[in-house]
């Protein structure tokens, strides 16, 4: 039964990776921007939640509810005032500027919070679990996975059912024509990054309550997010969820063999997919 | 009846570049003599500057000319260092020879690496190189003979009895430690000069023109017969070779290795990117300016710990936003001075002297 247990844990872990990846996928889909600071922004949000829970004694879920609009504003401003200037034919400026932001965030957090590992405490929920047959499923991992489902369902509804989503798709397809139709691409991009930061806050809530994190945790979160996006295939949010699940299962299987192999097994799964299907398992975008 | 063929030739050389060449010869003489003139700690500082310069020139060739933006070049630093450690500790090879082996092995590693990463485009290539670096780091951390996750040290005799150390010691009457520092410094100097010479020659050659064409517009370059993929792959392997050499050399001097240090993104990629970006990406002079500035900033602000990196990151962002061609680009645009001119100019041709408008004017 331990094999099935490992798979289930892996699938649930995949939900967390899908949450990491959804924001990255959204931003790339709309403006072809890969934000190298994505992982550090997740860690920033986690520290924000930690600050709100420890300083004001708030429940972490309530803290995330307060952190979300703050992160939205951060993302909106970052995109509108900084990243929009870097967008263009050349891929160098956005990469190097977001890389710079990543270094600035890491070291800023180091100065503010020191290098200690932190964790957001959620009391009894932390160890709560429900039994399904002979399996014990942790309540928090289950909530993480359900949140990932909800976030991806919500984002898909937003993209395909609302006026804002139409603007997202139009700008993504043809920025010049979208501009002629009265859409302001600069604002659409800012909205998209702001929205991605709300998803980042949800990811940060589960990151912070599930395991320890410190100011240098960002880059590996970015790598997991990136792997989930590539495994799933560019442009498909459900594909990203599948990518996260594959990554999560590979990691827990690797860890079951030897704890030192957890991360390595995930990377190897990613490289395997890259060789067999370079465009990912469920590609949607043509570019 | 004869047709007058206008005589013109294409040059890249300029007056200032010839003058600079003279100054460079004088500077070179000083640089070679440095271990005999200055103290050991200064030699170590110079060694650090030179090795960072080699890494920066390589990253610049990769990102600034071949359009391959990698944030995973630490893989070749770390792998080169580990290859050197392996050769010295497990096979008893002399460290100097081990450096050469490390370079060759790094170039070999670049082939499977490229197999994976070249499937990814632009920004995804960047993160792909990072993943590969993580994989190699995690694999080497499993290698118990070289200390596993905690790392190991070079045996003291290895660096003391390194080929050439006793000659330097006897010739200049140095202590063994100073002689080995002097030796690694000279190798670093040689490596830096060879790297700059190689890149300069490459950029002035037909291949260099092809490379610039691929960077500026890949489709058009391919349409006129430049094999873009092959050019990029060659540059990738060549930079892996030199980066591996530099990594091995750095760790001969450090004499202590651990996976986290040898594959550090901050030390071997972030610093290098900031050196190139602040100095001026896409020029040979840029990394030179960048590395000197980087060293001065580090000497002044190293005590401030993470504030230093934070400020370096901010400067990098500001330069990229407001002066994407870096400090050297600013200087060169104002003065027209180029020390390593690689831009093609028409001399004495009819096109050069027609003061009229239009696309050719």
Interface residues (C-beta under 8 A of the other chain):
Chain A: X33 X34 X36 X82 X85 X86 X91 X92 X93 X94 X95 X96 X97 X99 X100 X101 X102 X103 X104 X106 X107 X108 X110 X111 X219 X220 X222 X223 X226 X227 X230 X260 X263 X264 X267 X268 X270 X271 X274 X275 X278
Chain B: X63 X69 X71 X115 X116 X119 X120 X122 X123 X124 X126 X127 X128 X130 X131 X132 X134 X135 X138 X139 X141 X142 X265 X266 X270 X273 X274 X277 X281 X305 X306 X307 X309 X310 X312 X313 X314 X316 X317 X320 X321 X324
